[in-house]
Structures are given as C-alpha cells and as structure tokens.
C-alpha cells in the first residue's frame, strides 16, 4: 500500500537537519536518517511528493551497501529502528524508511562516476569536446559508453544552490591528494561492481553519485547508494546510442520540468498526477529488477 511522508517529527529525538530528501536526527553516537517522499530536481525541492519513494530509496541503498561492503566500509550501524524509536505510531510511519548510521565527517565533495555520456556531460562535450574539463575522444554519440568509467567530482551545494562540476585537481586541492585518490578509486570500484550486476538484471547504470565520510580516520561510504535519485538507470532493452534513453529514475521528472517555462529556481511547479504515478512506477520497477 502506497504511503506518502513529506516531513517527520519524531517524539523524543533531536532533529539535526532536513536535506532535500532526508530528515536527520541526532541519536548520540549515531544518526537516524529518514528518507521522505520529497523529490528534488535541479537542486530544488518540488512541492509534490512521490508516494513510497523514501522506502524504495532506503531498500535500494541498504541492498547496495550490503553488496559493496567488501570494497569499502559504509555507514550502516547494527542498530534497528526499534532500538531508537519507541512510539508505535512513529515506528509504523517510519518502517522501511530509516537508516541508523554511524556518525562520520562528510567530505565536502560529491563523487560522480559516468559509464555513459549523458546529461550535463553530454552538453559540455557537444560544446567543447570535454567532460568536466577533461578531453574526451571525438565521435561520441549521446548515451554512448565510455571506454572506461569517467570520474567527475563536484561541489556539494547547500539547499537551493547548484552543485558545480570540478576537476580532480581541484578536488585534490580541497581534500588532499591522497584522500582524493582513495575516493576516486573506491567510487570506480563500487560503480564497476554495481554496473556489472545491474546489467545482468536488465539495467544500465549510466552514471551515479556517491558521498563519502571519514570515521575513525578511515574513508567510508555514506548517504545513499545507487538509487533512482542518485543515478541514471536505463533499461537494457531498446538501448541505442545517439539519443536520450528511457529511464527508471528522476530524469523522467526532469524531462517534464524542462518542457515547462521554469527557471530552475524556487518555487518549483507542482507535478500533475500522471507524472507522479509514472515516477513511482519507474522507481518500483528499478527496485524489483535489481533486488527481486
């Protein structure tokens, strides 16, 4: 049964902050992260939620955290929701939407891995032949596969601001060369593992965004992992370079918004019911294909 949660206020817990999608509570040595049904596009939170989106994001993130833990440690604590929240009504509302996460120091950059050229990378390539300032081979078509995954970091913008693509050298200057190299290597390793598995399930992971933190001096994977919010998921069937691809992610919503006269700044327009229904269906299909 679909359920919509746009904002939470959990009895007895301290709200640390609200992100574009997640509500974060401080529970001492750890955090309780709640995935709501808010959706953001172009770094703006839309007024219309997507029912059950938070549960889908949580289920997929936990699936990938478990599948990639041999590559890099992650934020997941051994605690359960019932160890942290006691009110039965809160537990009912939050079930399937929460992550009890170890507290890490988030890095001030986002790690993006692109296996295929699309989105802003394609737009930049058409103009300059570059992707995030790096020269790319000539003759690529929209949605073409790169010979090797391309690592393109970005800044981590505050609510309402836009992320900015940066070079690896600028990332290294921001967090240090050794740490930047670890982030790049871990990002590509996790992407390669996930992309290979997803392909066997009929999904192409065109690109994805990772976030990392430092815990006890060690790099770990945090936030969300390989979800329809943080990735481009394309169906294998019908894939053809030279055009944009159908998707199982929020690119569907972006495409709708791009057809409107909206300047990508708040306030964002409402989404019509048919776009909401189709978006929920696409997210659910991604979950079902990947996790059965």
C-alpha positions as CSV (number, residue, x, y, z in Angstrom):
1,X,0.0,0.0,0.0
2,X,1.4,3.4,-1.0
3,X,2.1,5.9,1.7
4,X,3.3,9.5,1.5
5,X,5.6,11.1,4.1
6,X,6.9,14.6,3.4
7,X,8.2,15.6,6.8
8,X,8.8,13.9,10.1
9,X,8.8,14.9,13.8
10,X,9.8,12.0,15.9
11,X,8.9,12.2,19.6
12,X,11.9,12.3,21.9
13,X,14.6,12.8,19.2
14,X,16.6,15.8,18.2
15,X,16.2,16.9,14.6
16,X,19.7,17.7,13.3
17,X,18.5,18.9,9.9
18,X,16.4,18.4,6.8
19,X,18.1,17.8,3.5
20,X,16.5,17.8,0.1
21,X,15.0,14.4,0.7
22,X,16.1,13.2,4.2
23,X,15.3,14.2,7.7
24,X,18.3,13.6,10.0
25,X,18.1,13.0,13.8
26,X,21.0,13.0,16.3
27,X,20.8,10.0,18.5
28,X,24.1,10.3,20.3
29,X,26.9,8.3,18.7
30,X,24.8,7.7,15.6
31,X,22.3,9.3,13.3
32,X,18.8,8.3,12.4
33,X,18.3,9.1,8.7
34,X,14.7,9.1,7.4
35,X,14.1,9.0,3.6
36,X,10.9,11.0,3.0
37,X,9.0,11.2,-0.3
38,X,10.3,14.6,-1.2
39,X,11.9,14.9,-4.6
40,X,14.4,17.5,-5.8
41,X,15.3,18.4,-9.4
42,X,18.0,20.9,-10.4
43,X,18.7,21.2,-6.6
44,X,15.2,22.5,-5.9
45,X,12.8,20.5,-3.7
46,X,9.5,20.1,-5.6
47,X,6.1,20.8,-3.8
48,X,4.7,17.4,-5.0
49,X,5.9,14.2,-3.2
50,X,6.3,10.8,-4.9
51,X,4.5,8.2,-2.8
52,X,6.7,5.4,-1.4
53,X,9.8,6.9,-2.8
54,X,11.5,7.0,0.5
55,X,11.0,3.3,1.1
56,X,12.3,2.5,-2.3
57,X,15.5,4.6,-1.8
58,X,16.1,3.0,1.6
59,X,15.7,-0.5,0.3
60,X,18.0,0.0,-2.6
61,X,20.6,1.8,-0.6
62,X,20.7,-1.0,2.0
63,X,20.9,-3.5,-0.8
64,X,23.9,-1.8,-2.3
65,X,25.6,-1.1,1.0
66,X,25.5,-4.8,1.7
67,X,26.6,-5.8,-1.8
68,X,29.7,-3.5,-1.8
69,X,30.9,-3.8,1.8
70,X,33.8,-6.0,0.6
71,X,35.0,-3.0,-1.4
72,X,34.6,-0.2,1.2
73,X,33.1,0.1,4.7
74,X,29.9,2.0,5.0
75,X,27.7,4.0,7.4
76,X,25.3,1.2,8.5
77,X,25.0,0.6,12.2
78,X,23.9,-2.7,13.6
79,X,21.0,-1.0,15.5
80,X,17.5,-1.3,14.2
81,X,14.6,1.3,14.2
82,X,13.0,-0.3,17.2
83,X,16.3,0.3,19.2
84,X,16.0,4.0,18.6
85,X,12.2,4.8,18.3
86,X,9.7,3.5,20.9
87,X,6.4,5.1,19.9
88,X,4.3,2.5,18.0
89,X,2.8,5.2,15.7
90,X,6.3,6.6,14.8
91,X,7.6,3.0,14.2
92,X,4.6,2.3,11.8
93,X,5.2,5.6,9.9
94,X,9.0,5.1,9.7
95,X,9.3,1.4,8.9
96,X,11.2,0.8,5.7
97,X,12.3,4.5,5.5
98,X,15.2,4.6,8.1
99,X,18.9,4.1,8.3
100,X,20.7,4.1,11.6
101,X,24.1,5.4,10.5
102,X,27.4,5.8,12.2
103,X,28.5,9.4,12.6
104,X,31.1,10.3,10.0
105,X,32.7,13.6,8.9
106,X,31.2,14.1,5.4
107,X,33.6,15.2,2.7
108,X,32.7,18.5,1.1
109,X,32.6,17.0,-2.4
110,X,30.4,14.5,-4.3
111,X,32.0,11.7,-6.3
112,X,30.3,11.1,-9.7
113,X,31.2,8.2,-11.9
114,X,30.0,8.2,-15.5
115,X,29.9,5.0,-17.5
116,X,27.9,6.6,-20.4
117,X,27.8,10.1,-21.7
118,X,24.5,11.9,-20.8
119,X,23.0,14.9,-19.1
120,X,25.4,17.8,-18.3
121,X,28.4,15.7,-19.5
122,X,26.8,15.4,-23.0
123,X,26.0,19.1,-23.1
124,X,29.6,20.0,-22.2
125,X,31.0,17.5,-24.7
126,X,28.9,18.9,-27.6
127,X,30.3,22.4,-26.9
128,X,33.9,21.7,-26.1
129,X,34.8,18.0,-26.6
130,X,35.4,17.9,-22.8
131,X,33.7,16.4,-19.8
132,X,34.3,18.3,-16.6
133,X,37.3,19.9,-18.2
134,X,38.9,16.6,-19.3
135,X,39.4,15.9,-23.0
136,X,37.3,13.0,-24.3
137,X,37.7,11.1,-27.6
138,X,36.0,12.6,-30.6
139,X,33.0,11.0,-32.3
140,X,30.9,10.0,-29.2
141,X,27.1,10.0,-29.6
142,X,24.7,10.9,-26.8
143,X,24.3,7.9,-24.4
144,X,27.5,6.2,-25.8
145,X,29.5,4.1,-23.4
146,X,32.9,5.4,-22.3
147,X,35.8,3.1,-22.9
148,X,36.4,3.3,-19.1
149,X,34.3,4.9,-16.4
150,X,35.0,8.6,-16.1
151,X,35.3,10.2,-12.6
152,X,33.9,13.7,-12.4
153,X,33.7,15.2,-8.9
154,X,31.5,18.1,-7.9
155,X,31.0,20.6,-5.1
156,X,28.3,19.8,-2.5
157,X,25.8,22.6,-2.7
158,X,23.7,23.9,0.2
159,X,19.9,23.7,-0.1
160,X,18.7,25.8,-3.1
161,X,22.2,26.2,-4.6
162,X,23.5,24.2,-7.5
163,X,26.4,21.7,-7.4
164,X,29.3,22.7,-9.6
165,X,31.5,20.2,-11.5
166,X,35.1,20.5,-10.6
167,X,38.4,18.9,-11.8
168,X,40.1,16.1,-10.0
169,X,43.0,18.5,-9.3
170,X,40.6,21.0,-7.6
171,X,39.1,18.1,-5.6
172,X,42.6,17.1,-4.5
173,X,43.4,20.7,-3.5
174,X,40.2,20.7,-1.4
175,X,40.5,17.4,0.5
176,X,44.1,16.4,-0.2
177,X,45.7,14.3,-3.0
178,X,45.9,11.0,-1.1
179,X,42.3,11.2,0.1
180,X,41.1,12.3,-3.4
181,X,42.8,9.3,-5.0
182,X,41.1,6.9,-2.4
183,X,37.7,8.5,-3.2
184,X,38.2,8.1,-6.9
185,X,39.4,4.5,-6.7
186,X,36.6,3.5,-4.4
187,X,34.0,5.2,-6.5
188,X,35.1,3.5,-9.7
189,X,35.3,0.1,-7.9
190,X,31.8,0.4,-6.5
191,X,30.4,1.6,-9.8
192,X,32.0,-1.3,-11.7
193,X,30.7,-3.9,-9.3
194,X,27.2,-2.4,-9.4
195,X,27.1,-1.8,-13.2
196,X,28.1,-5.4,-13.9
197,X,25.4,-6.8,-11.6
198,X,22.7,-4.4,-12.8
199,X,23.4,-5.3,-16.4
200,X,22.6,-8.9,-15.5
201,X,19.2,-7.6,-14.2
202,X,18.4,-5.7,-17.4
203,X,19.5,-2.2,-16.2
204,X,22.3,0.0,-17.4
205,X,23.7,2.3,-14.7
206,X,24.7,5.3,-16.9
207,X,26.1,7.3,-14.1
208,X,25.8,7.7,-10.4
209,X,26.8,9.9,-7.4
210,X,28.5,8.8,-4.2
211,X,29.2,10.5,-1.0
212,X,31.9,9.7,1.5
213,X,32.9,10.5,5.0
214,X,35.7,9.9,7.5
215,X,35.1,7.7,10.5
216,X,37.9,6.9,12.9
217,X,40.4,8.1,10.3
218,X,39.0,5.7,7.6
219,X,37.1,6.5,4.4
220,X,33.6,5.1,4.4
221,X,30.6,5.2,2.0
222,X,27.7,7.3,3.4
223,X,24.3,8.9,2.4
224,X,22.5,6.9,-0.3
225,X,23.9,4.5,-2.8
226,X,22.9,3.7,-6.4
227,X,19.3,4.8,-6.2
228,X,17.0,6.3,-8.8
229,X,17.7,9.7,-7.1
230,X,21.4,9.5,-7.3
231,X,21.8,7.6,-10.6
232,X,20.6,7.2,-14.2
233,X,19.1,3.8,-14.7
234,X,18.3,2.8,-18.3
235,X,16.6,-0.4,-19.5
236,X,18.9,-2.6,-21.5
237,X,16.1,-3.5,-23.9
238,X,15.9,-0.8,-26.6
239,X,19.2,0.9,-25.6
240,X,20.7,2.7,-28.6
241,X,23.3,5.4,-28.6
242,X,22.5,8.7,-30.5
243,X,19.5,9.7,-28.4
244,X,18.3,10.1,-24.9
245,X,17.2,6.9,-23.2
246,X,14.0,5.9,-21.3
247,X,14.8,5.6,-17.6
248,X,13.9,4.3,-14.2
249,X,15.0,7.4,-12.4
250,X,14.1,11.0,-11.8
251,X,15.3,12.0,-15.2
252,X,11.6,11.4,-16.2
253,X,10.6,14.2,-13.8
254,X,13.5,16.4,-15.1
255,X,12.3,16.0,-18.7
256,X,8.8,17.0,-17.7
257,X,10.1,20.1,-15.9
258,X,12.4,21.0,-18.9
259,X,9.2,21.2,-21.0
260,X,7.9,24.0,-18.8
261,X,8.8,27.7,-18.6
262,X,10.5,27.3,-15.2
263,X,13.9,28.9,-14.5
264,X,15.1,26.1,-12.1
265,X,14.8,28.3,-9.0
266,X,12.2,28.2,-6.2
267,X,9.3,27.9,-6.1
268,X,9.1,24.8,-8.3
269,X,5.9,23.9,-10.1
270,X,3.5,21.2,-8.9
271,X,3.7,17.8,-10.7
272,X,0.5,16.5,-12.3
273,X,-0.9,13.2,-11.0
274,X,0.1,11.2,-14.1
275,X,3.7,12.2,-13.7
276,X,3.6,11.3,-10.1
277,X,2.1,7.9,-10.8
278,X,4.6,7.1,-13.6
279,X,7.5,8.2,-11.4
280,X,6.5,5.9,-8.5
281,X,6.1,3.0,-11.1
282,X,9.6,3.6,-12.5
283,X,11.2,3.7,-9.1
284,X,9.4,0.4,-8.1
285,X,10.5,-1.3,-11.3
286,X,14.1,-0.4,-10.6
287,X,13.8,-1.9,-7.1
288,X,12.1,-5.0,-8.4
289,X,14.6,-5.6,-11.2
290,X,17.6,-5.1,-9.0
291,X,16.5,-6.9,-5.8
292,X,13.8,-9.3,-7.0
